[in-house]
Amino acid sequence: MKNSKIDNFLKVKKELGNKVILNEPMAFHTTLDIGGPARLLSEVNEDEELIKLVKLAFKYKIPYIVIGEGSDLLVSDLGFMGFVIINKVDDVRINGSKIMVKSGTNLQKFINFTIGKGYSGIEKMSGIPGTVGGAIYGNAGAYGQTISDHILKVKTFNGKIIKWYTKTDCKFSYRDSIFKKKNETILEAEFEFEKGVSEFMKKVSLDIIAMRSQKYPPGIKCPGSFFKNIIADELSASVLNKIAKEKIVYGKIPAGYLMQEVGARGQQRGSVKIADYHGNLIVNLGNGKADDFYSLAYEYANKVEKKFGIKLEPEVQLLGFEKL
Ligand SMILES: Cc1cc2nc3c(=O)[nH]c(=O)nc-3n(C[C@H](O)[C@H](O)[C@H](O)COP(=O)(O)OP(=O)(O)OC[C@H]3O[C@@H](n4cnc5c(N)ncnc54)[C@H](O)[C@@H]3O)c2cc1C
């Protein structure tokens, strides 16, 4: 690492004082409880602070990442030689028939708010961890609902200017958005929902949370599903012929099924294990290492490619793996 870069980290530290921590283990900030140190780490509670820190990263030309609750992150054991900004900017406001929500708002808090006000459309996403910003970034969803369904527009900061993206500009698709390709910080979003019956939606929400706790028991250390499911329409007929038709659910082939077919369930490396009951759920049993997680996941993804000709792509975002 060049000395000038190290100097720049120290300059940011000097400007921010005790608002920034040096060499903070990312394991403390991910649901997987894995990850080496972030060179610099800071938490923000206001938009102005968030914008200021992103501007500082640009000013000193240091790599940075804005994260939410770290529920979709695999950070390498060597950590991240950059600036991690944890977004805790939290606010939900009703503006006529629209709802404005800040990106650091916890997703469940937002869902509960909509249910309480009698708005329907995201109640089936109950139990998905993380922030609204993280959900928009990866177009999170469950049980046929996705965060993008009711988005009107998204406000971002690109290091220089604040911009509004219309829903079309966001290019949402299955677990994807334009923000995976652009280095922009999501600040807030505007939503519009249909009216629903609060009592009914509340029951749906609680039932789904109870159901999800079977797959993800409290305290489990994981980043949700590791690989994305496969959109059946995007496969050639010869590849599709290898898949039993009844395995295609809502037009998708579950990555868990493909992993299971190559014997992934129950496999373990070090303290990292693929769940006995789900081929796409990889868990840190205790002192798990990112290297073990990554190599175990890809050992079986490679077997999937060999057997089915299907290349699995991670749904989880990788940080600090640039040299792999
Ligand atoms: C037990 C469990 C179950 C899960 N179930 C589901 C599920 O059913 N469906 C589903 O879709 N996902 C699921 N996930 C994955 C995860 O919860 C979601 O992807 C969630 O939306 C991530 O939000 P986060 O705030 O934790 O993002 P983080 O993990 O903090 O960040 C993920 C990515 O988003 C980017 N990001 C976050 N905030 C911003 C921002 N403000 N601006 C720009 N980029 C940003 C980060 O840079 C990073 O690249 C599950 C995870 C766990 C642990």
The ligand as a Gaussian input file, in Angstrom:
#p B3LYP/6-31G(d) Opt

LIG

0 1
 C      -31.605000     -14.334000       8.060000
 C      -31.648000     -13.551000       6.766000
 C      -32.725000     -13.707000       5.917000
 C      -32.774000     -12.966000       4.709000
 N      -33.871000     -13.129000       3.902000
 C      -33.953000     -12.394000       2.758000
 C      -35.106000     -12.495000       1.902000
 O      -36.050000     -13.232000       2.182000
 N      -35.127000     -11.744000       0.772000
 C      -34.118000     -10.899000       0.436000
 O      -34.205000     -10.222000      -0.596000
 N      -33.010000     -10.787000       1.216000
 C      -32.911000     -11.495000       2.363000
 N      -31.802000     -11.393000       3.168000
 C      -30.682000     -10.526000       2.738000
 C      -30.722000      -9.103000       3.350000
 O      -31.474000      -9.047000       4.523000
 C      -31.269000      -8.076000       2.376000
 O      -30.516000      -8.090000       1.193000
 C      -31.269000      -6.660000       2.962000
 O      -32.061000      -5.842000       2.142000
 C      -29.883000      -6.044000       3.112000
 O      -30.007000      -4.810000       3.845000
 P      -28.791000      -4.264000       4.726000
 O      -29.169000      -2.922000       5.223000
 O      -28.415000      -5.254000       5.775000
 O      -27.647000      -4.158000       3.633000
 P      -26.093000      -4.419000       3.864000
 O      -25.847000      -5.872000       4.039000
 O      -25.588000      -3.501000       4.905000
 O      -25.525000      -3.971000       2.442000
 C      -25.788000      -4.774000       1.303000
 C      -25.387000      -3.980000       0.050000
 O      -26.244000      -2.849000      -0.063000
 C      -25.471000      -1.671000      -0.189000
 N      -26.170000      -0.590000       0.512000
 C      -26.767000      -0.641000       1.730000
 N      -27.297000       0.561000       2.036000
 C      -27.001000       1.382000       1.003000
 C      -27.263000       2.768000       0.745000
 N      -27.937000       3.544000       1.584000
 N      -26.808000       3.288000      -0.428000
 C      -26.138000       2.513000      -1.317000
 N      -25.851000       1.218000      -1.123000
 C      -26.289000       0.656000       0.034000
 C      -24.153000      -1.985000       0.500000
 O      -23.111000      -1.154000       0.003000
 C      -23.958000      -3.447000       0.134000
 O      -23.353000      -3.559000      -1.140000
 C      -31.731000     -12.097000       4.378000
 C      -30.635000     -11.954000       5.243000
 C      -30.599000     -12.671000       6.433000
 C      -29.431000     -12.482000       7.366000

